[in-house]
Amino acid sequence: MQLVVGRIGRAHGIKGEVTVEVRTDEPELRLAPGAVLATDPAATGPLTIETGRVHSGRLLLRFEGVRDRTAAEALRNTLLIAEVDPQALPEEEDEYYDHQLMDLDVVTRDGVAVGRITEISHLPSQDLFIVERPDGTEVLIPFVEEIVTEIDLEEQRAVIDPPPGLIDDNAEIASTRDDSA
């Protein structure tokens, strides 16, 4: 099974290093020197990691054959994909791989449909579900225990208990403001 473990950002310096948005809980294993990664788009890879270091809190990688800023910049926005054992599960009970969460239906505790998870954004402070609503708009849901109360992989759904204002429609908010005027 293939998992996205990172996304290449901008070039760093003039010797071929790139910034990497890490999308794995095991960067020291999956993004270590010598690792060979498939890519999306596929024509960009495979890429072999030559060196890696952390600079100002950001992971910097250099790939074999990438020696200058122009070559590094050409890799921008490339997804890095690692091959993992399909039987491998996250170590902790409440940990999930991104592919397990993608396309889950999101519902409130009361059973109200919110939408479907289309993307997961890994931020320094927390992860966010990007949820596409039935009308095509998106809502961002912090993936924290207080809000995402249950992940049911068998039922393919995430149950949330959103605080007021998190998923309220703009129309509802506007009508509330009009009522109080």
TORRO-165730 format. One record per residue: x, y, z of N, C-alpha, C in turn; residue in three letters. Coordinates in pm, 1 decimal. Each point is the difference from the previous one (the first is absolute). Layout:
// TORRO-165730
+----------+----------+----------+----------+----------+----------+----------+----------+----------+-----+
!      n_X !      n_Y !      n_Z !     ca_X !     ca_Y !     ca_Z !      c_X !      c_Y !      c_Z !  aa !
+----------+----------+----------+----------+----------+----------+----------+----------+----------+-----+
!        X !        Y !        Z !        X !        Y !        Z !        X !        Y !        Z ! ala !
...
+----------+----------+----------+----------+----------+----------+----------+----------+----------+-----+
// end
This chain:
// TORRO-165730
+----------+----------+----------+----------+----------+----------+----------+----------+----------+-----+
!      n_X !      n_Y !      n_Z !     ca_X !     ca_Y !     ca_Z !      c_X !      c_Y !      c_Z !  aa !
+----------+----------+----------+----------+----------+----------+----------+----------+----------+-----+
!     84.8 !   -116.5 !      0.0 !    -84.8 !    116.5 !      0.0 !     89.6 !    123.1 !      0.0 ! met !
!    -44.7 !    103.2 !    -69.1 !     77.4 !    123.0 !     -8.3 !    -67.1 !    109.4 !     82.6 ! gln !
!     83.7 !     74.4 !     74.7 !    -48.5 !    109.9 !     82.1 !     77.4 !    126.4 !    -32.3 ! leu !
!    -69.3 !    112.1 !     -6.2 !     67.0 !    128.5 !    -17.4 !     66.6 !     34.6 !    132.8 ! val !
!    131.3 !     23.2 !     -3.9 !     75.0 !     29.7 !    122.1 !     52.8 !    142.6 !      3.0 ! val !
!    -15.9 !     73.3 !   -110.7 !     46.8 !    137.7 !     -2.4 !    -34.6 !     68.2 !   -130.0 ! gly !
!     13.5 !    132.5 !      1.9 !    -18.5 !     80.6 !   -120.2 !    117.1 !     95.4 !     -9.0 ! arg !
!     64.0 !      3.5 !   -115.0 !    115.8 !     86.7 !    -19.4 !    -47.9 !    143.9 !    -13.5 ! ile !
!     66.1 !     87.3 !     75.0 !    -29.9 !    142.9 !     -4.7 !    102.1 !     72.1 !    -85.9 ! gly !
!     35.7 !    118.3 !     40.8 !     90.5 !     82.6 !    -79.4 !    145.2 !    -43.9 !     16.3 ! arg !
!     81.5 !     42.5 !    -92.8 !    143.3 !    -25.5 !      7.0 !     57.9 !     79.3 !    116.8 ! ala !
!    107.2 !    -54.1 !     58.5 !     68.5 !     66.9 !    110.8 !    148.0 !     11.1 !    -35.7 ! his !
!     46.1 !    119.7 !    -16.5 !    140.2 !     19.7 !    -35.3 !     24.8 !    -28.2 !   -146.8 ! gly !
!    129.0 !    -18.4 !    -33.6 !     37.4 !    -17.0 !   -141.2 !     57.2 !   -137.8 !    -31.2 ! ile !
!      2.5 !    -90.1 !     99.5 !     64.3 !   -130.3 !    -20.3 !    -98.2 !   -116.5 !    -15.3 ! lys !
!   -126.6 !     30.2 !    -28.1 !    -94.8 !   -106.1 !    -30.9 !    -87.0 !    -47.6 !    114.4 ! gly !
!      6.5 !     64.4 !    115.6 !    -86.9 !    -40.5 !    109.8 !   -141.4 !     53.0 !    -22.0 ! glu !
!    -97.2 !    -72.7 !     55.5 !   -140.1 !     41.7 !     -6.0 !    -61.2 !     -8.6 !    139.3 ! val !
!    -99.8 !     83.8 !     25.0 !    -77.6 !    -13.4 !    122.6 !   -101.7 !   -111.3 !    -22.8 ! thr !
!    -38.4 !    -66.0 !    108.0 !    -96.3 !   -109.4 !    -11.5 !   -107.2 !     15.7 !    107.0 ! val !
!   -124.4 !     -3.6 !    -43.5 !   -114.3 !     -4.6 !     90.8 !    -18.4 !   -146.9 !     36.7 ! glu !
!     30.5 !    -33.4 !    123.5 !     -4.4 !   -139.1 !     46.0 !   -144.0 !    -43.8 !     19.4 ! val !
!    -33.2 !   -118.1 !    -52.6 !   -135.2 !    -56.3 !     13.8 !      4.9 !   -141.0 !     56.2 ! arg !
!     95.3 !    -23.1 !     88.7 !     11.6 !   -129.2 !     64.9 !     40.7 !     21.4 !    144.0 ! thr !
!    -40.8 !    -90.1 !     86.3 !     41.5 !      6.4 !    139.6 !    138.4 !    -61.2 !     19.8 ! asp !
!     54.6 !    -59.7 !   -104.4 !    130.0 !    -66.0 !      9.1 !     98.8 !     55.0 !   -102.8 ! glu !
!     26.6 !    131.8 !      3.6 !     90.4 !     56.1 !   -101.1 !    141.6 !    -55.8 !      9.1 ! pro !
!     44.6 !    -32.4 !    121.1 !    135.0 !    -53.8 !     16.3 !     15.5 !   -136.3 !    -67.4 ! glu !
!   -110.1 !    -70.4 !    -20.9 !      2.3 !   -129.7 !    -67.2 !    -27.5 !     15.1 !   -149.8 ! leu !
!   -104.8 !     71.0 !    -34.3 !    -45.1 !      8.2 !   -139.2 !     75.3 !    102.7 !    -84.3 ! arg !
!     60.9 !    101.0 !     65.7 !     69.1 !    106.0 !    -73.7 !    148.3 !      5.0 !     36.6 ! leu !
!     57.4 !   -115.2 !     20.8 !    141.2 !    -10.5 !     38.4 !     88.4 !    -10.0 !   -124.4 ! ala !
!    127.2 !     42.1 !     11.8 !     92.1 !    -16.6 !   -112.4 !      2.3 !   -145.1 !    -48.3 ! pro !
!     -3.3 !    -15.4 !   -130.6 !     -2.4 !   -132.4 !    -61.5 !   -139.2 !    -46.8 !    -38.7 ! gly !
!   -103.3 !     61.8 !     56.3 !   -137.2 !    -39.6 !    -32.3 !    -30.8 !     34.5 !   -145.6 ! ala !
!    -64.2 !    -93.2 !    -68.1 !    -41.7 !     21.2 !   -138.2 !   -151.6 !     17.8 !      1.9 ! val !
!    -44.6 !    114.3 !    -53.4 !   -141.5 !     34.3 !      6.0 !    -58.8 !     16.2 !   -139.3 ! leu !
!   -118.8 !    -54.5 !    -15.6 !    -75.4 !     24.8 !   -122.6 !    -52.2 !    143.1 !      8.2 ! ala !
!    -47.1 !     52.8 !   -111.7 !    -46.9 !    138.6 !     -2.2 !   -132.3 !     13.0 !    -74.2 ! thr !
!    -67.3 !    107.8 !     28.6 !   -118.0 !     40.3 !    -75.5 !     20.7 !    146.6 !    -33.3 ! asp !
!     26.2 !     33.4 !   -124.5 !    -10.5 !    -81.6 !   -120.8 !    112.7 !   -103.7 !     -9.4 ! pro !
!    -35.2 !   -115.6 !    -54.9 !     92.2 !   -112.9 !     -8.3 !    123.9 !     30.8 !    -83.1 ! ala !
!    -12.6 !     87.2 !   -100.6 !    112.7 !     31.4 !    -87.9 !    113.8 !     68.4 !     74.4 ! ala !
!    -26.8 !     57.2 !    115.6 !    102.2 !     68.5 !     78.6 !     91.9 !    -97.7 !     72.2 ! thr !
!    -45.1 !   -119.5 !     24.5 !     74.8 !    -94.5 !     83.2 !     37.1 !   -125.1 !    -73.8 ! gly !
!     45.9 !    -96.9 !     75.2 !     13.6 !      0.5 !    145.8 !    116.1 !     88.8 !     44.0 ! pro !
!     -9.4 !     44.2 !    126.4 !    103.6 !     83.9 !     57.4 !     66.5 !    -72.3 !    116.1 ! leu !
!    133.0 !      7.4 !      4.7 !     75.8 !    -59.5 !    109.6 !     53.0 !    112.2 !     88.1 ! thr !
!    -28.7 !     -7.9 !    129.1 !     44.5 !    103.6 !     93.5 !    149.4 !    -15.2 !     23.6 ! ile !
!     73.8 !    107.4 !    -25.5 !    144.4 !      1.6 !     21.2 !     34.2 !     51.0 !    139.6 ! glu !
!    -58.9 !    113.3 !     38.4 !     23.4 !     55.8 !    133.6 !   -128.3 !     61.5 !     51.7 ! thr !
!     -6.0 !     14.5 !    130.2 !   -112.8 !     64.9 !     63.6 !     45.1 !     70.2 !    126.7 ! gly !
!    -64.5 !    111.4 !     29.9 !     30.0 !     73.4 !    122.8 !   -118.4 !     88.9 !     33.9 ! arg !
!     -4.7 !     41.5 !    124.9 !   -103.3 !     92.8 !     43.4 !     64.3 !    136.8 !     14.0 ! val !
!    -63.0 !    100.8 !    -59.1 !     49.0 !    137.3 !      5.9 !   -117.0 !     90.8 !     34.6 ! his !
!     10.2 !     69.7 !    111.5 !   -107.1 !     90.4 !     46.3 !   -134.6 !    -71.0 !      7.1 ! ser !
!      1.8 !   -123.5 !     47.0 !   -123.1 !    -75.9 !     18.3 !    -57.9 !    -61.7 !   -125.4 ! gly !
!     69.4 !     11.5 !   -112.3 !    -50.1 !    -54.5 !   -126.4 !     97.8 !   -105.3 !    -50.9 ! arg !
!    -56.1 !   -110.0 !    -51.8 !     82.6 !   -106.4 !    -56.5 !     51.4 !     41.8 !   -137.2 ! leu !
!    130.9 !    -14.2 !    -18.5 !     63.1 !     25.6 !   -129.3 !     57.5 !   -131.1 !    -50.6 ! leu !
!    -27.7 !    -33.6 !   -125.1 !     54.0 !   -120.9 !    -62.0 !     74.2 !     36.9 !   -126.8 ! leu !
!     99.2 !    -81.8 !    -31.5 !     67.7 !      8.0 !   -129.6 !    -10.8 !   -140.0 !    -61.0 ! arg !
!    -35.2 !     -3.3 !   -128.1 !    -17.2 !   -126.6 !    -69.9 !    117.6 !    -24.1 !    -93.2 ! phe !
!     32.0 !   -127.3 !    -20.7 !    107.7 !    -35.7 !    -93.1 !    -31.2 !     58.7 !   -137.4 ! glu !
!    100.7 !     61.7 !    -61.1 !    -14.2 !     56.0 !   -133.2 !    -55.8 !    141.6 !     -4.3 ! gly !
!    -42.0 !     51.8 !    114.4 !    -52.4 !    137.2 !      5.7 !    109.1 !     85.4 !     63.1 ! val !
!     66.7 !     82.0 !    -82.1 !    120.0 !     70.2 !     45.1 !    -11.0 !    151.7 !      4.8 ! arg !
!   -108.8 !     56.6 !    -52.5 !     -9.3 !    145.8 !      0.7 !   -143.1 !     44.6 !     27.3 ! asp !
!    -14.7 !    128.6 !     19.6 !   -129.5 !     57.0 !     34.9 !   -104.5 !    -22.0 !   -109.1 ! arg !
!     39.7 !      9.0 !   -125.9 !    -93.7 !    -17.4 !   -111.1 !    -58.6 !   -141.0 !      1.5 ! thr !
!     85.2 !   -100.2 !     18.6 !    -47.7 !   -139.0 !      5.0 !    -88.4 !    -22.6 !    123.0 ! ala !
!     38.0 !     61.9 !    111.8 !    -79.1 !    -13.4 !    122.0 !   -137.2 !     65.4 !    -16.5 ! ala !
!     -2.2 !    117.9 !    -60.3 !   -126.4 !     71.3 !    -18.4 !    -93.8 !    -76.4 !    -94.6 ! glu !
!     55.8 !    -76.2 !    -92.4 !    -81.2 !    -79.2 !    -93.1 !    -77.9 !   -111.2 !     72.9 ! ala !
!     43.1 !    -34.6 !    121.1 !    -67.4 !   -104.6 !     77.8 !   -115.3 !     53.2 !     85.6 ! leu !
!    -15.3 !    130.7 !      4.0 !    -99.0 !     63.1 !     87.3 !   -139.2 !    -60.6 !    -19.6 ! arg !
!    -67.5 !    -24.1 !    111.6 !   -135.8 !    -57.8 !      6.9 !     -7.2 !   -147.5 !    -36.8 ! asn !
!    113.9 !    -65.6 !    -15.7 !      1.0 !   -144.0 !    -24.6 !    -32.3 !    -73.0 !    129.9 ! thr !
!    -88.7 !    -97.7 !     -6.7 !    -31.2 !    -83.3 !    116.2 !    101.3 !   -112.7 !      8.5 ! leu !
!     46.0 !    -28.4 !    121.1 !     94.0 !   -109.4 !     24.7 !    -79.2 !   -117.6 !     55.3 ! leu !
!     18.4 !   -116.8 !    -62.2 !    -81.8 !   -116.6 !     31.7 !     89.3 !   -116.2 !     41.2 ! ile !
!    -30.8 !    -58.0 !    116.6 !     76.9 !   -114.1 !     50.7 !    -84.2 !   -126.4 !     -9.2 ! ala !
!     65.7 !   -109.2 !    -23.8 !    -65.0 !   -130.7 !     -0.6 !     -0.5 !    -52.3 !    143.7 ! glu !
!   -116.8 !    -37.2 !     50.6 !    -10.2 !    -52.8 !    136.0 !    -75.8 !   -131.7 !     -1.7 ! val !
!     23.6 !    -79.1 !    101.5 !    -65.8 !   -129.1 !     15.1 !   -149.9 !     23.3 !     19.6 ! asp !
!    -86.0 !    -55.6 !    -85.1 !   -144.4 !     23.7 !     12.2 !    -57.8 !    -53.2 !    130.8 ! pro !
!     67.8 !    -92.4 !     64.0 !    -48.2 !    -54.2 !    127.0 !     41.4 !     85.1 !    119.3 ! gln !
!     91.9 !     92.6 !    -23.8 !     48.3 !     84.6 !    109.6 !   -110.5 !     95.6 !     43.6 ! ala !
!    -20.3 !      7.4 !    128.2 !    -97.9 !     91.2 !     56.4 !     71.9 !     99.7 !     88.9 ! leu !
!    -57.1 !    116.1 !     20.2 !     60.7 !     94.0 !     94.1 !     14.2 !    -65.8 !    137.1 ! pro !
!    103.4 !     41.9 !     73.2 !     30.4 !    -62.4 !    128.4 !   -104.4 !     29.7 !    107.0 ! glu !
!    -51.1 !    120.9 !      2.3 !    -96.2 !     40.6 !    102.3 !   -142.5 !    -24.5 !    -49.6 ! glu !
!    -90.1 !    -23.9 !     94.0 !   -139.6 !    -29.0 !    -34.3 !    -66.6 !    116.5 !    -73.2 ! glu !
!     29.2 !    122.9 !     40.9 !    -64.4 !    116.9 !    -59.5 !     85.1 !     67.1 !   -106.3 ! asp !
!     86.7 !    -74.7 !    -67.1 !     81.0 !     52.6 !   -109.5 !    -48.8 !    -59.8 !   -130.4 ! glu !
!      6.5 !     81.0 !   -105.4 !    -49.1 !    -43.9 !   -129.9 !     93.6 !     47.8 !   -109.1 ! tyr !
!      8.2 !    -77.9 !   -105.3 !     67.8 !     45.6 !   -120.0 !    -96.6 !     89.3 !    -76.2 ! tyr !
!     53.6 !     95.3 !    -75.2 !    -85.2 !     90.2 !    -77.4 !    -95.4 !    -76.9 !    -90.5 ! asp !
!     48.9 !   -106.6 !    -65.0 !    -86.4 !    -72.6 !    -93.4 !   -119.9 !    -63.9 !     69.7 ! his !
!     10.8 !    -27.1 !    130.6 !   -113.1 !    -55.6 !     72.7 !   -108.7 !    104.3 !     23.8 ! gln !
!     39.9 !    125.6 !      6.6 !    -93.2 !    108.4 !     31.4 !    -59.8 !     66.7 !   -123.1 ! leu !
!     70.4 !     -9.7 !   -111.1 !    -48.4 !     63.7 !   -122.9 !   -134.5 !    -59.9 !    -40.3 ! met !
!    -89.4 !     85.7 !    -43.3 !   -133.2 !    -36.9 !    -48.9 !    -95.5 !    -48.0 !    108.9 ! asp !
!     37.8 !     14.3 !    127.8 !    -95.9 !    -33.0 !    104.9 !   -111.6 !    104.0 !     -1.3 ! leu !
!   -122.8 !    -45.4 !     26.8 !   -111.1 !     92.0 !     17.8 !     13.4 !     63.2 !    137.3 ! asp !
!    -25.2 !    129.6 !      8.4 !      6.5 !     72.1 !    127.2 !   -142.9 !     32.0 !     41.0 ! val !
!    -35.4 !    -41.3 !    123.3 !   -133.0 !     26.2 !     54.3 !     14.6 !     54.0 !    142.0 ! val !
!   -100.8 !     75.8 !     43.1 !     -0.2 !     47.1 !    138.1 !    -48.0 !   -111.6 !     91.0 ! thr !
!     14.1 !     21.2 !    130.1 !    -48.4 !    -98.9 !     98.1 !   -147.7 !    -28.7 !    -18.9 ! arg !
!    -72.9 !    101.4 !    -48.0 !   -144.3 !    -15.0 !    -21.9 !    -32.7 !    -67.2 !   -132.5 ! asp !
!    100.8 !    -36.8 !    -77.9 !    -21.7 !    -67.7 !   -126.9 !    -17.2 !     91.1 !   -119.5 ! gly !
!     21.8 !    130.5 !     17.1 !    -13.7 !     94.2 !   -111.0 !    123.7 !    -10.3 !    -89.4 ! val !
!    -22.7 !    -22.8 !   -128.6 !    111.1 !    -12.8 !    -94.5 !     67.2 !    134.9 !    -19.7 ! ala !
!    133.1 !      0.6 !      7.3 !     77.4 !    121.9 !    -20.5 !     65.7 !     -2.8 !   -137.2 ! val !
!     55.5 !   -115.7 !    -38.0 !     67.9 !    -12.3 !   -128.5 !     92.9 !   -119.7 !     -1.2 ! gly !
!    104.5 !     10.5 !    -83.4 !     93.8 !   -110.8 !    -20.5 !    142.3 !     54.2 !      9.2 ! arg !
!     87.9 !    -73.6 !     67.4 !    140.3 !     41.7 !     12.5 !     67.1 !    -15.7 !   -136.3 ! ile !
!     51.6 !    112.3 !    -52.8 !     65.9 !     -3.4 !   -130.9 !    150.0 !     20.2 !     10.6 ! thr !
!     44.2 !     53.2 !    114.4 !    142.9 !     26.0 !     18.0 !     28.6 !     10.9 !    148.8 ! glu !
!    124.5 !    -29.1 !     37.0 !     43.8 !     16.4 !    137.6 !    122.1 !     89.9 !     -3.4 ! ile !
!     -7.7 !    108.2 !     74.2 !    110.1 !     95.6 !      5.4 !     73.9 !    -19.5 !    130.9 ! ser !
!    130.3 !    -23.6 !     -8.4 !     82.9 !    -23.3 !    118.0 !     70.3 !    129.7 !     36.0 ! his !
!    -49.2 !     64.4 !    104.1 !     57.1 !    125.3 !     46.6 !     85.1 !    -26.3 !    124.0 ! leu !
!     87.7 !     91.1 !     36.2 !     84.5 !    -22.6 !    117.8 !    -79.5 !    -21.7 !    128.7 ! pro !
!   -110.7 !     70.5 !     17.4 !    -75.1 !    -10.2 !    125.0 !   -100.4 !   -114.6 !      1.5 ! ser !
!    -56.6 !    -33.8 !   -115.9 !   -100.5 !   -106.3 !     -7.9 !    -27.2 !    -31.3 !   -146.0 ! gln !
!    -70.3 !   -109.9 !    -21.8 !    -42.6 !    -35.1 !   -134.8 !   -140.3 !     56.2 !    -22.4 ! asp !
!    -31.0 !     27.9 !   -126.1 !   -132.5 !     49.3 !    -36.8 !    -60.8 !    -89.7 !   -105.4 ! leu !
!   -128.1 !    -31.0 !     15.7 !    -74.9 !    -65.1 !   -106.0 !    -54.1 !    109.9 !    -89.5 ! phe !
!     20.7 !    -12.1 !   -130.3 !    -67.1 !     87.0 !    -94.7 !   -119.6 !    -79.9 !    -47.8 ! ile !
!   -118.6 !     50.1 !     31.7 !   -123.8 !    -72.8 !    -24.6 !    -79.3 !     73.5 !   -107.5 ! val !
!    -34.1 !    -73.4 !   -105.7 !    -82.7 !     56.4 !   -105.5 !   -145.4 !    -25.9 !     34.1 ! glu !
!    -74.4 !    108.6 !      3.3 !   -142.9 !     -8.2 !     29.3 !    -76.4 !    -40.3 !   -125.9 ! arg !
!   -123.4 !    -43.0 !     15.1 !    -80.0 !    -37.5 !   -117.1 !    -16.3 !    113.0 !   -101.2 ! pro !
!      3.4 !    126.2 !     46.0 !    -14.9 !    113.0 !    -92.5 !    131.5 !     40.9 !    -66.9 ! asp !
!    108.0 !    -74.4 !     27.7 !    128.7 !     27.8 !    -63.3 !     91.5 !     90.9 !     79.8 ! gly !
!    -50.4 !     62.9 !    106.2 !     85.5 !     83.3 !     84.0 !     82.9 !    -89.9 !     91.5 ! thr !
!    101.3 !     59.1 !     61.5 !     86.3 !    -76.2 !     90.3 !     -8.2 !     56.6 !    140.5 ! glu !
!     20.5 !    -86.6 !     96.1 !      9.7 !     39.9 !    140.0 !    123.9 !    -69.8 !     56.7 ! val !
!     73.3 !     71.9 !     85.9 !    119.4 !    -55.2 !     63.2 !    -36.3 !    -46.7 !    140.1 ! leu !
!     32.8 !   -125.2 !     30.2 !    -32.1 !    -57.7 !    130.0 !    130.2 !    -42.5 !     67.6 ! ile !
!     34.8 !     61.1 !    114.3 !    120.9 !    -42.9 !     70.8 !    -13.7 !   -146.1 !     44.1 ! pro !
!    101.9 !    -78.5 !    -26.6 !     -1.0 !   -141.2 !     38.4 !     54.6 !    -10.9 !    141.9 ! phe !
!    -85.6 !     40.7 !     94.2 !     32.2 !     -7.3 !    142.0 !   -111.2 !    -77.1 !     69.9 ! val !
!     34.8 !    -65.0 !    109.6 !    -91.2 !    -87.9 !     71.0 !   -129.1 !     69.9 !     44.6 ! glu !
!     10.1 !    128.1 !     35.5 !   -117.1 !     73.4 !     47.0 !   -103.3 !     21.6 !   -110.4 ! glu !
!     43.8 !      0.2 !   -125.9 !    -91.4 !     25.5 !   -111.7 !    -31.0 !   -128.5 !    -76.0 ! ile !
!    102.5 !    -75.8 !    -36.5 !    -21.5 !   -127.6 !    -69.8 !    -10.3 !   -106.9 !    108.0 ! val !
!   -123.0 !    -37.4 !     31.5 !    -23.0 !    -88.7 !    114.1 !     10.9 !   -147.9 !    -34.7 ! thr !
!    -14.3 !    -32.5 !   -129.7 !      4.2 !   -142.0 !    -38.5 !     41.3 !    -13.7 !   -146.0 ! glu !
!     85.4 !    -96.8 !    -26.0 !     33.0 !    -41.6 !   -136.1 !    -46.9 !   -144.2 !    -11.4 ! ile !
!    -93.1 !    -24.9 !    -87.6 !    -54.6 !   -134.4 !    -19.5 !     36.9 !    -44.3 !   -141.3 ! asp !
!    109.3 !    -76.3 !    -10.0 !     48.1 !    -41.8 !   -131.5 !    -94.3 !   -100.7 !    -65.4 ! leu !
!    -66.8 !    -82.0 !     79.7 !    -92.9 !    -97.1 !    -57.8 !   -119.8 !     70.4 !    -64.0 ! glu !
!    -50.5 !    102.5 !     65.5 !   -113.4 !     76.1 !    -52.1 !     43.9 !    112.1 !    -93.5 ! glu !
!    132.4 !     19.9 !    -12.7 !     57.0 !    103.6 !    -86.1 !    -52.5 !    138.8 !     35.5 ! gln !
!     10.5 !     34.1 !    131.4 !    -46.0 !    131.0 !     41.8 !     82.8 !     53.1 !    116.3 ! arg !
!      1.0 !    132.6 !      8.2 !     60.6 !     71.2 !    111.9 !   -112.5 !     76.5 !     68.3 ! ala !
!    -11.5 !    -17.3 !    130.7 !   -104.1 !     67.1 !     76.2 !     64.0 !    120.2 !     69.4 ! val !
!    -65.5 !    116.6 !    -13.8 !     55.0 !    120.9 !     60.4 !    -99.8 !     63.7 !     95.8 ! ile !
!     53.8 !     73.3 !     95.7 !    -77.9 !     80.5 !     93.0 !     54.4 !    142.1 !    -11.7 ! asp !
!    -44.4 !     72.7 !   -105.1 !     60.0 !    130.3 !    -28.9 !    -44.0 !    108.2 !     98.2 ! pro !
!     92.2 !     89.4 !     34.9 !    -40.4 !    114.7 !     81.4 !    -84.8 !     93.6 !    -86.1 ! pro !
!    -77.9 !     85.8 !     63.6 !    -82.1 !     94.0 !    -77.3 !     85.6 !     81.9 !    -96.3 ! pro !
!    -49.6 !     11.3 !   -123.7 !     68.7 !     80.5 !   -100.2 !     96.1 !    -76.3 !    -88.8 ! gly !
!     37.7 !   -123.3 !     37.6 !     98.0 !    -73.0 !    -80.7 !    -57.3 !    -41.7 !   -135.1 ! leu !
!   -120.5 !    -52.3 !     -1.3 !    -57.0 !    -47.3 !   -126.8 !   -128.4 !     71.5 !    -37.5 ! ile !
!    -37.9 !    102.1 !     76.7 !   -122.1 !     74.6 !    -30.8 !     10.9 !     62.6 !   -137.3 ! asp !
!   -107.9 !     -4.1 !    -74.4 !     -2.8 !     64.5 !   -131.1 !      6.5 !    150.5 !     17.8 ! asp !
!     61.3 !     67.8 !    -95.8 !      6.0 !    145.9 !      2.8 !   -139.4 !     60.3 !      3.0 ! asn !
!    -94.7 !    -64.1 !    -68.6 !   -137.0 !     51.7 !     -2.2 !    -60.2 !     -2.9 !    140.5 ! ala !
!     27.0 !   -107.7 !     74.3 !    -51.5 !     -9.6 !    136.0 !     61.4 !    108.2 !     87.4 ! glu !
!    128.9 !     23.1 !    -15.7 !     69.3 !    101.7 !     78.2 !    -56.3 !    137.3 !    -34.0 ! ile !
!    -20.1 !     27.4 !   -128.9 !    -53.2 !    128.8 !    -43.3 !   -141.3 !     21.1 !     54.6 ! ala !
!    -84.7 !   -104.4 !     -4.2 !   -136.9 !     16.6 !     48.4 !     -1.5 !     22.1 !    150.2 ! ser !
!     92.0 !    -59.6 !     72.6 !     10.1 !     22.3 !    144.2 !     36.5 !    145.2 !     28.2 ! thr !
!     93.0 !     53.9 !    -79.1 !     40.8 !    140.2 !     15.8 !   -116.6 !     92.9 !    -32.4 ! arg !
!    -77.1 !    -32.0 !   -105.4 !   -113.1 !     84.2 !    -38.2 !   -107.4 !      0.0 !    107.5 ! asp !
!    -20.4 !   -117.0 !     65.0 !   -102.1 !    -11.7 !    103.3 !     33.5 !     83.6 !    121.3 ! asp !
!    128.3 !     16.6 !     28.5 !     39.5 !     73.3 !    119.9 !      7.1 !    149.3 !    -22.5 ! ser !
!    -16.2 !     42.9 !   -124.4 !     11.5 !    144.3 !    -29.6 !   -124.5 !     75.8 !     28.6 ! ala !
+----------+----------+----------+----------+----------+----------+----------+----------+----------+-----+
// end
